[in-house]
Amino acid sequence: MKEVSQPRIPNFFIVGTGKAGTTSLHRYLQQHPQIYMSPVKEPSYFASEIRGDRLGKAFQRNIRRQSLELPKHLKDGLPVKPLGWLVSDWDDYLRLFQQADREKAIGEASAAYLWSETAAANIHARMPDARIVMILRDPAERAFSQYLHQLAVGLTKSTFRQHIEECARGGPREMGIYFPFLEIGLYHRQVQRYLELFPRERIRIYWFEEAWRDPARLLADLFEFLEVDPGFRPDNSRKHLERRAPRWAALNYFLKEWRLWYPLRALVPKGLRSGVRQVAFRQGRSLKLDPEDRQYLVDYYSEDVRNLAKLLDRDLSAWLR
C-alpha cells in the first residue's frame, strides 16, 4: 500500500510590515532553489481578524478579483472560493504548499501578521519553532506609501491630509481604507507579541531604510538565517509595487469604482500601455510627504516609537524628525 505523504507546512513567515518591500522580498525568495514560497502572497490565514465578512465592500471587490487568479497559482484543478485569496480553512491553507518538494525552507508572506492581535499566537500554536521575519519602516513614510497605493488602485480620491484625519477620527472597525491604516504603524506592541512567544534567535528584524540600500546583503543575511545557501544570488533588479499616484485622482477613482479601467486598458495596444501609464501616473521620487503632514504623523506615533526604541535598544530618533 502506497504511503501517503504528510503535507508540507511553513517553517518561516514574513509577517510585515506592509509597504516595506515584502512583495519584492517574496519574489526574490521564490528564486532560491532551497526555498519554497506560497504562490499566494497575503493569504492571512493566521490573522483571525481578516476574514471576508469583516472587509469593507471595496476591499471585498479587490479580493474577489484577486481570487479569480487562484486556479493558475494553485494548479490542482480544484474549485476555489469567491474570496479564496484570503484563506480561512486549514485544508485550503495546505493547498498553498502542496507543490513543495525537498526545499529546506518553506514560507509565506502576509504583512497583516504583524499588525494582527491573533497571528503571533496562532502561528506559535501550529509552528512553535517557526522563524519570523519582519521589516520595520518609518511609520509616517509607511502610511504615505499605503495611501499612494490606495490612491493608485482607486480606493480613495481624498488628499493625504483628509485621509489621515479621517483615520484618526475612528469609526467602523470593518477592514477598509480607514482601518487599520494608522494602526499598522504602531509597532511596539506588535513586535512585543512575537518576542513574548518566539525565541529571539528565531526572529529577524530588518529596517527598511537600511535593508533596501543593499538588497544583496539583505538577502544573503536572510538566506543564512533560513539556513539555506547564502551564496545564491537572485535577480533583484526588478522592484515590485513601486510607489505611484494618478495625476487625476477623481478620474482614476471613477474609472475603477465603476469597473471601467480594465476594459479601457484592454483596448490599448500592449506596446502603448507603458506610455499611457506614464501619462496617467506620477512615479517614484516625485511623490514626497508634505512636511506638515509628516509632523502630524510624528506626533501621532511618537510615544509608540519611543517605546519600540526601548524594546529593541535601537536609536529611532530619525523617525521622530
Contacts in CASP RR format, 6 or more apart in sequence:
PFRMAT RR
TARGET T0000
AUTHOR 0000-0000-0000
METHOD contacts of the structure
MODEL  1
MKEVSQPRIPNFFIVGTGKAGTTSLHRYLQQHPQIYMSPVKEPSYFASEI
RGDRLGKAFQRNIRRQSLELPKHLKDGLPVKPLGWLVSDWDDYLRLFQQA
DREKAIGEASAAYLWSETAAANIHARMPDARIVMILRDPAERAFSQYLHQ
LAVGLTKSTFRQHIEECARGGPREMGIYFPFLEIGLYHRQVQRYLELFPR
ERIRIYWFEEAWRDPARLLADLFEFLEVDPGFRPDNSRKHLERRAPRWAA
LNYFLKEWRLWYPLRALVPKGLRSGVRQVAFRQGRSLKLDPEDRQYLVDY
YSEDVRNLAKLLDRDLSAWLR
7 94 0 8 1.000
7 97 0 8 1.000
7 98 0 8 1.000
8 36 0 8 1.000
8 97 0 8 1.000
8 98 0 8 1.000
8 100 0 8 1.000
8 106 0 8 1.000
9 94 0 8 1.000
9 97 0 8 1.000
9 106 0 8 1.000
9 126 0 8 1.000
9 127 0 8 1.000
10 38 0 8 1.000
10 97 0 8 1.000
10 106 0 8 1.000
10 107 0 8 1.000
10 108 0 8 1.000
10 127 0 8 1.000
10 130 0 8 1.000
11 105 0 8 1.000
11 106 0 8 1.000
11 107 0 8 1.000
11 127 0 8 1.000
11 129 0 8 1.000
11 130 0 8 1.000
11 131 0 8 1.000
12 105 0 8 1.000
12 106 0 8 1.000
12 107 0 8 1.000
12 130 0 8 1.000
12 131 0 8 1.000
12 132 0 8 1.000
12 133 0 8 1.000
12 226 0 8 1.000
13 46 0 8 1.000
13 107 0 8 1.000
13 108 0 8 1.000
13 109 0 8 1.000
13 110 0 8 1.000
13 113 0 8 1.000
13 123 0 8 1.000
13 130 0 8 1.000
13 131 0 8 1.000
13 132 0 8 1.000
13 133 0 8 1.000
14 22 0 8 1.000
14 25 0 8 1.000
14 26 0 8 1.000
14 107 0 8 1.000
14 108 0 8 1.000
14 109 0 8 1.000
14 110 0 8 1.000
14 111 0 8 1.000
14 133 0 8 1.000
14 134 0 8 1.000
14 135 0 8 1.000
15 110 0 8 1.000
15 111 0 8 1.000
15 113 0 8 1.000
15 114 0 8 1.000
15 119 0 8 1.000
15 120 0 8 1.000
15 132 0 8 1.000
15 133 0 8 1.000
15 134 0 8 1.000
15 194 0 8 1.000
16 22 0 8 1.000
16 109 0 8 1.000
16 110 0 8 1.000
16 111 0 8 1.000
16 112 0 8 1.000
16 113 0 8 1.000
16 114 0 8 1.000
16 134 0 8 1.000
16 135 0 8 1.000
17 111 0 8 1.000
17 114 0 8 1.000
17 115 0 8 1.000
17 134 0 8 1.000
17 135 0 8 1.000
17 136 0 8 1.000
17 137 0 8 1.000
17 142 0 8 1.000
17 184 0 8 1.000
17 185 0 8 1.000
17 187 0 8 1.000
17 190 0 8 1.000
18 111 0 8 1.000
18 112 0 8 1.000
18 114 0 8 1.000
18 137 0 8 1.000
18 142 0 8 1.000
18 146 0 8 1.000
18 184 0 8 1.000
19 111 0 8 1.000
19 137 0 8 1.000
19 142 0 8 1.000
19 145 0 8 1.000
19 146 0 8 1.000
19 149 0 8 1.000
20 111 0 8 1.000
20 135 0 8 1.000
20 136 0 8 1.000
20 137 0 8 1.000
20 142 0 8 1.000
20 208 0 8 1.000
21 135 0 8 1.000
21 208 0 8 1.000
21 212 0 8 1.000
21 240 0 8 1.000
21 241 0 8 1.000
22 41 0 8 1.000
22 109 0 8 1.000
22 111 0 8 1.000
22 135 0 8 1.000
23 41 0 8 1.000
23 109 0 8 1.000
23 240 0 8 1.000
23 241 0 8 1.000
24 215 0 8 1.000
24 236 0 8 1.000
24 239 0 8 1.000
24 240 0 8 1.000
24 241 0 8 1.000
25 109 0 8 1.000
25 133 0 8 1.000
25 135 0 8 1.000
25 222 0 8 1.000
26 37 0 8 1.000
26 41 0 8 1.000
26 109 0 8 1.000
27 238 0 8 1.000
27 240 0 8 1.000
28 215 0 8 1.000
28 219 0 8 1.000
28 234 0 8 1.000
28 235 0 8 1.000
28 236 0 8 1.000
29 35 0 8 1.000
29 37 0 8 1.000
29 107 0 8 1.000
29 222 0 8 1.000
29 234 0 8 1.000
30 37 0 8 1.000
31 232 0 8 1.000
31 234 0 8 1.000
31 235 0 8 1.000
32 105 0 8 1.000
32 223 0 8 1.000
32 228 0 8 1.000
32 229 0 8 1.000
32 232 0 8 1.000
32 234 0 8 1.000
33 103 0 8 1.000
33 229 0 8 1.000
33 232 0 8 1.000
34 103 0 8 1.000
34 104 0 8 1.000
34 105 0 8 1.000
34 228 0 8 1.000
34 229 0 8 1.000
34 232 0 8 1.000
35 103 0 8 1.000
35 104 0 8 1.000
35 105 0 8 1.000
35 106 0 8 1.000
35 107 0 8 1.000
35 226 0 8 1.000
35 228 0 8 1.000
36 97 0 8 1.000
36 99 0 8 1.000
36 100 0 8 1.000
36 101 0 8 1.000
36 103 0 8 1.000
36 105 0 8 1.000
36 106 0 8 1.000
36 107 0 8 1.000
37 107 0 8 1.000
37 108 0 8 1.000
37 109 0 8 1.000
38 96 0 8 1.000
38 97 0 8 1.000
38 107 0 8 1.000
38 108 0 8 1.000
38 109 0 8 1.000
39 73 0 8 1.000
39 74 0 8 1.000
39 96 0 8 1.000
39 99 0 8 1.000
40 70 0 8 1.000
40 73 0 8 1.000
40 74 0 8 1.000
40 85 0 8 1.000
40 87 0 8 1.000
40 96 0 8 1.000
40 108 0 8 1.000
41 108 0 8 1.000
41 109 0 8 1.000
41 110 0 8 1.000
42 85 0 8 1.000
42 86 0 8 1.000
42 109 0 8 1.000
42 110 0 8 1.000
42 111 0 8 1.000
42 112 0 8 1.000
43 85 0 8 1.000
43 86 0 8 1.000
43 87 0 8 1.000
43 93 0 8 1.000
43 96 0 8 1.000
43 108 0 8 1.000
43 110 0 8 1.000
44 50 0 8 1.000
44 86 0 8 1.000
44 87 0 8 1.000
44 110 0 8 1.000
44 112 0 8 1.000
44 113 0 8 1.000
44 116 0 8 1.000
45 87 0 8 1.000
45 88 0 8 1.000
45 90 0 8 1.000
45 93 0 8 1.000
45 110 0 8 1.000
46 110 0 8 1.000
46 113 0 8 1.000
46 116 0 8 1.000
46 118 0 8 1.000
46 119 0 8 1.000
46 122 0 8 1.000
46 123 0 8 1.000
46 126 0 8 1.000
47 110 0 8 1.000
47 112 0 8 1.000
47 113 0 8 1.000
47 115 0 8 1.000
47 116 0 8 1.000
47 118 0 8 1.000
47 119 0 8 1.000
47 122 0 8 1.000
48 116 0 8 1.000
48 118 0 8 1.000
48 119 0 8 1.000
48 122 0 8 1.000
49 116 0 8 1.000
49 117 0 8 1.000
49 118 0 8 1.000
49 175 0 8 1.000
50 86 0 8 1.000
50 112 0 8 1.000
50 116 0 8 1.000
50 175 0 8 1.000
51 86 0 8 1.000
51 88 0 8 1.000
52 60 0 8 1.000
52 63 0 8 1.000
52 83 0 8 1.000
52 86 0 8 1.000
52 88 0 8 1.000
54 174 0 8 1.000
54 175 0 8 1.000
55 63 0 8 1.000
55 86 0 8 1.000
55 174 0 8 1.000
55 175 0 8 1.000
55 176 0 8 1.000
56 174 0 8 1.000
56 175 0 8 1.000
56 176 0 8 1.000
58 155 0 8 1.000
58 176 0 8 1.000
58 177 0 8 1.000
59 155 0 8 1.000
59 175 0 8 1.000
59 176 0 8 1.000
59 177 0 8 1.000
60 83 0 8 1.000
62 153 0 8 1.000
62 155 0 8 1.000
63 83 0 8 1.000
63 84 0 8 1.000
63 85 0 8 1.000
63 86 0 8 1.000
64 82 0 8 1.000
64 83 0 8 1.000
66 85 0 8 1.000
67 80 0 8 1.000
67 81 0 8 1.000
67 82 0 8 1.000
67 83 0 8 1.000
67 84 0 8 1.000
67 85 0 8 1.000
69 85 0 8 1.000
70 80 0 8 1.000
70 84 0 8 1.000
70 85 0 8 1.000
71 77 0 8 1.000
71 80 0 8 1.000
74 80 0 8 1.000
74 95 0 8 1.000
74 96 0 8 1.000
74 98 0 8 1.000
75 99 0 8 1.000
76 95 0 8 1.000
76 98 0 8 1.000
78 95 0 8 1.000
81 92 0 8 1.000
84 92 0 8 1.000
87 93 0 8 1.000
87 96 0 8 1.000
96 108 0 8 1.000
97 106 0 8 1.000
100 106 0 8 1.000
104 226 0 8 1.000
104 227 0 8 1.000
104 228 0 8 1.000
105 226 0 8 1.000
105 227 0 8 1.000
105 228 0 8 1.000
110 119 0 8 1.000
112 119 0 8 1.000
113 119 0 8 1.000
113 120 0 8 1.000
113 123 0 8 1.000
114 134 0 8 1.000
114 184 0 8 1.000
114 187 0 8 1.000
114 190 0 8 1.000
114 191 0 8 1.000
114 194 0 8 1.000
115 180 0 8 1.000
115 183 0 8 1.000
115 184 0 8 1.000
115 185 0 8 1.000
115 190 0 8 1.000
117 193 0 8 1.000
120 193 0 8 1.000
120 194 0 8 1.000
120 196 0 8 1.000
120 197 0 8 1.000
120 198 0 8 1.000
121 193 0 8 1.000
121 197 0 8 1.000
123 130 0 8 1.000
123 132 0 8 1.000
124 130 0 8 1.000
124 197 0 8 1.000
124 198 0 8 1.000
128 198 0 8 1.000
129 202 0 8 1.000
130 198 0 8 1.000
130 202 0 8 1.000
131 202 0 8 1.000
131 203 0 8 1.000
131 204 0 8 1.000
131 225 0 8 1.000
131 226 0 8 1.000
132 194 0 8 1.000
132 198 0 8 1.000
132 202 0 8 1.000
132 203 0 8 1.000
132 204 0 8 1.000
133 203 0 8 1.000
133 204 0 8 1.000
133 206 0 8 1.000
133 222 0 8 1.000
133 225 0 8 1.000
134 191 0 8 1.000
134 194 0 8 1.000
134 203 0 8 1.000
134 204 0 8 1.000
134 205 0 8 1.000
134 206 0 8 1.000
135 205 0 8 1.000
135 206 0 8 1.000
135 207 0 8 1.000
135 208 0 8 1.000
135 211 0 8 1.000
136 187 0 8 1.000
136 191 0 8 1.000
136 205 0 8 1.000
136 206 0 8 1.000
136 207 0 8 1.000
136 208 0 8 1.000
136 308 0 8 1.000
137 145 0 8 1.000
137 207 0 8 1.000
137 208 0 8 1.000
137 209 0 8 1.000
138 208 0 8 1.000
138 209 0 8 1.000
138 318 0 8 1.000
138 319 0 8 1.000
139 184 0 8 1.000
139 185 0 8 1.000
139 186 0 8 1.000
139 187 0 8 1.000
139 297 0 8 1.000
139 301 0 8 1.000
139 304 0 8 1.000
139 305 0 8 1.000
139 319 0 8 1.000
140 289 0 8 1.000
140 294 0 8 1.000
140 297 0 8 1.000
140 298 0 8 1.000
140 301 0 8 1.000
140 319 0 8 1.000
141 289 0 8 1.000
142 184 0 8 1.000
142 185 0 8 1.000
142 208 0 8 1.000
143 164 0 8 1.000
143 181 0 8 1.000
143 182 0 8 1.000
143 184 0 8 1.000
143 185 0 8 1.000
143 297 0 8 1.000
144 160 0 8 1.000
144 289 0 8 1.000
144 293 0 8 1.000
145 243 0 8 1.000
146 181 0 8 1.000
146 184 0 8 1.000
147 156 0 8 1.000
147 160 0 8 1.000
147 163 0 8 1.000
147 164 0 8 1.000
147 181 0 8 1.000
148 243 0 8 1.000
148 244 0 8 1.000
148 245 0 8 1.000
148 287 0 8 1.000
149 241 0 8 1.000
149 243 0 8 1.000
150 156 0 8 1.000
150 163 0 8 1.000
150 177 0 8 1.000
151 157 0 8 1.000
151 245 0 8 1.000
151 246 0 8 1.000
151 249 0 8 1.000
151 252 0 8 1.000
152 244 0 8 1.000
152 245 0 8 1.000
152 246 0 8 1.000
152 252 0 8 1.000
152 281 0 8 1.000
153 256 0 8 1.000
154 246 0 8 1.000
154 252 0 8 1.000
154 253 0 8 1.000
154 256 0 8 1.000
154 257 0 8 1.000
155 176 0 8 1.000
155 177 0 8 1.000
156 163 0 8 1.000
156 177 0 8 1.000
156 253 0 8 1.000
157 249 0 8 1.000
157 250 0 8 1.000
157 252 0 8 1.000
157 253 0 8 1.000
158 166 0 8 1.000
160 289 0 8 1.000
160 290 0 8 1.000
160 293 0 8 1.000
161 290 0 8 1.000
161 292 0 8 1.000
161 293 0 8 1.000
161 296 0 8 1.000
163 177 0 8 1.000
163 178 0 8 1.000
163 181 0 8 1.000
164 181 0 8 1.000
164 182 0 8 1.000
164 293 0 8 1.000
164 296 0 8 1.000
164 297 0 8 1.000
166 178 0 8 1.000
167 178 0 8 1.000
167 179 0 8 1.000
167 181 0 8 1.000
167 182 0 8 1.000
168 182 0 8 1.000
168 300 0 8 1.000
170 178 0 8 1.000
170 179 0 8 1.000
171 178 0 8 1.000
171 179 0 8 1.000
172 178 0 8 1.000
172 179 0 8 1.000
173 179 0 8 1.000
182 300 0 8 1.000
185 301 0 8 1.000
185 304 0 8 1.000
186 301 0 8 1.000
186 304 0 8 1.000
187 304 0 8 1.000
187 305 0 8 1.000
187 308 0 8 1.000
188 304 0 8 1.000
188 305 0 8 1.000
188 307 0 8 1.000
188 308 0 8 1.000
188 311 0 8 1.000
191 205 0 8 1.000
191 308 0 8 1.000
191 311 0 8 1.000
191 312 0 8 1.000
192 311 0 8 1.000
194 203 0 8 1.000
195 203 0 8 1.000
195 311 0 8 1.000
204 221 0 8 1.000
204 222 0 8 1.000
204 225 0 8 1.000
205 312 0 8 1.000
206 218 0 8 1.000
206 222 0 8 1.000
209 318 0 8 1.000
211 218 0 8 1.000
212 218 0 8 1.000
215 236 0 8 1.000
216 233 0 8 1.000
216 236 0 8 1.000
219 233 0 8 1.000
219 234 0 8 1.000
219 236 0 8 1.000
220 230 0 8 1.000
220 231 0 8 1.000
221 230 0 8 1.000
223 229 0 8 1.000
223 230 0 8 1.000
223 231 0 8 1.000
223 232 0 8 1.000
224 230 0 8 1.000
242 283 0 8 1.000
242 284 0 8 1.000
243 283 0 8 1.000
243 284 0 8 1.000
243 287 0 8 1.000
244 281 0 8 1.000
244 282 0 8 1.000
244 283 0 8 1.000
244 284 0 8 1.000
244 287 0 8 1.000
245 281 0 8 1.000
245 282 0 8 1.000
245 287 0 8 1.000
246 252 0 8 1.000
246 280 0 8 1.000
246 281 0 8 1.000
246 282 0 8 1.000
247 279 0 8 1.000
247 280 0 8 1.000
247 281 0 8 1.000
247 282 0 8 1.000
248 280 0 8 1.000
252 261 0 8 1.000
252 280 0 8 1.000
254 260 0 8 1.000
255 261 0 8 1.000
255 264 0 8 1.000
265 273 0 8 1.000
265 276 0 8 1.000
268 276 0 8 1.000
298 319 0 8 1.000
298 320 0 8 1.000
298 321 0 8 1.000
301 319 0 8 1.000
302 320 0 8 1.000
305 316 0 8 1.000
305 319 0 8 1.000
305 320 0 8 1.000
306 316 0 8 1.000
306 320 0 8 1.000
308 314 0 8 1.000
308 316 0 8 1.000
309 315 0 8 1.000
309 316 0 8 1.000
309 317 0 8 1.000
END
